């Protein structure tokens, strides 16, 4: 057993410092490549997560807008039917609803115009 240990020690001692440096350099480069590939995989996973969350967000916003539009249409029809029942005239109900929506659009436009002027200055 002593002979084997002595031969290992003598073989390590016979290695030149250049060989040890080359082996260490190989290990360092191998670790650097592993680190770079791990970093790239992590960046890819983060990019995929961001893209997936962005797509999910856009789908949810689109669904909310679509659902809101359908609700607006149904409520407008219900309001029109109720006004027609209350006033006894479909034409008068349409005029009332049209006036309400014109006032609503004018108010929203006025607020947006004021906000735009404030934003410019």
HUQUIKA-V804189 format. One record per backbone hydrogen bond with DSSP energy under -1.0 kcal/mol. NH is the residue of the N-H (numbers start at 1). CO is the residue of the C=O. E is the energy in kcal/mol with one decimal. If there is no record, write none. Layout:
NH | CO | E
NH | CO | E
This chain:
5 | 1 | -1.9
6 | 2 | -2.4
7 | 3 | -2.1
8 | 4 | -2.1
9 | 5 | -2.3
10 | 6 | -2.4
11 | 7 | -2.0
12 | 8 | -2.3
13 | 9 | -2.3
14 | 10 | -1.4
20 | 16 | -1.9
21 | 17 | -2.3
22 | 18 | -2.3
23 | 19 | -2.5
24 | 20 | -2.6
25 | 21 | -2.8
26 | 22 | -2.3
27 | 23 | -2.0
28 | 24 | -2.7
29 | 25 | -2.8
30 | 26 | -2.3
31 | 27 | -2.6
32 | 28 | -2.4
33 | 29 | -2.4
34 | 30 | -2.2
35 | 31 | -2.6
36 | 32 | -2.6
37 | 33 | -2.5
38 | 34 | -2.3
39 | 35 | -2.5
40 | 36 | -2.5
41 | 37 | -2.3
42 | 38 | -2.2
43 | 39 | -2.5
44 | 40 | -2.5
45 | 41 | -2.3
46 | 42 | -2.5
47 | 43 | -2.6
48 | 44 | -2.4
49 | 45 | -2.3
50 | 46 | -2.5
51 | 47 | -2.7
52 | 48 | -2.7
53 | 49 | -2.6
54 | 50 | -2.5
55 | 51 | -2.6
56 | 52 | -2.5
57 | 53 | -2.4
58 | 54 | -2.6
59 | 55 | -2.5
60 | 56 | -2.4
61 | 57 | -2.5
62 | 58 | -2.7
63 | 59 | -2.5
64 | 60 | -2.4
65 | 61 | -2.6
66 | 62 | -2.6
67 | 63 | -2.7
68 | 64 | -2.5
69 | 65 | -2.4
70 | 66 | -2.3
71 | 67 | -2.5
72 | 68 | -2.6
73 | 69 | -2.4
74 | 70 | -2.6
75 | 71 | -2.7
76 | 72 | -2.3
77 | 73 | -2.3
78 | 74 | -2.5
79 | 75 | -2.7
80 | 76 | -2.6
81 | 77 | -2.6
82 | 78 | -2.4
83 | 79 | -3.0
84 | 80 | -2.4
85 | 81 | -1.9
86 | 82 | -2.9
87 | 83 | -3.2
88 | 84 | -1.6
93 | 89 | -1.7
94 | 90 | -2.2
95 | 91 | -2.1
96 | 92 | -2.4
97 | 93 | -2.5
98 | 94 | -2.8
99 | 95 | -2.5
100 | 96 | -2.4
101 | 97 | -2.6
102 | 98 | -2.2
103 | 99 | -2.5
104 | 100 | -2.4
105 | 101 | -2.6
106 | 102 | -2.6
107 | 103 | -2.5
108 | 104 | -2.3
109 | 105 | -2.6
110 | 106 | -2.5
111 | 107 | -2.4
112 | 108 | -2.4
113 | 109 | -2.6
114 | 110 | -2.5
115 | 111 | -2.3
116 | 112 | -2.2
117 | 113 | -2.3
118 | 114 | -2.4
119 | 115 | -2.1
120 | 116 | -1.9
121 | 117 | -1.6
